[in-house]
Amino acid sequence: MKKKALLIIVIVAIMIPTAFWASALIKCEMLTQKYYDDFKQAYTQNTMLGEMEYFKVLSCDENTAEVYYVSKDMTDANVLTFKNNNGVWQQISWETIWSASGSASGVIYPYWWHFIYGGL
């Protein structure tokens, strides 16, 4: 009986964080689909960034948005924060999350495994 109870505890301990992570991924995917046209070229406001492979909208409301961009050659990833000014999204901040050049080595939730790209 103890083994069965321990097994249930272990399974629950794994499933709860996995459920939270999966719901965060689903939320980002839904936001990305909803705001795709708004942010697909918004990174070009920052002349320091090159071509992007893809992006994910981490959060967005009517006033601000955080968007995670991964570069075309997978050498870096950045989170750009935008403010909505009369229907136009304008970049207000920029943070490099990870970079293969070694200038950043952070992790972004819920895409925690992406930091591995920076080490390749």
Secondary structure as UniProt FT lines:
FT   HELIX           2..34
FT   HELIX           36..39
FT   TURN            40..41
FT   HELIX           42..45
FT   TURN            47..48
FT   STRAND          52..60
FT   STRAND          64..71
FT   TURN            72..73
FT   STRAND          76..85
FT   TURN            86..87
FT   STRAND          88..99
FT   TURN            100..101
FT   HELIX           112..119
//
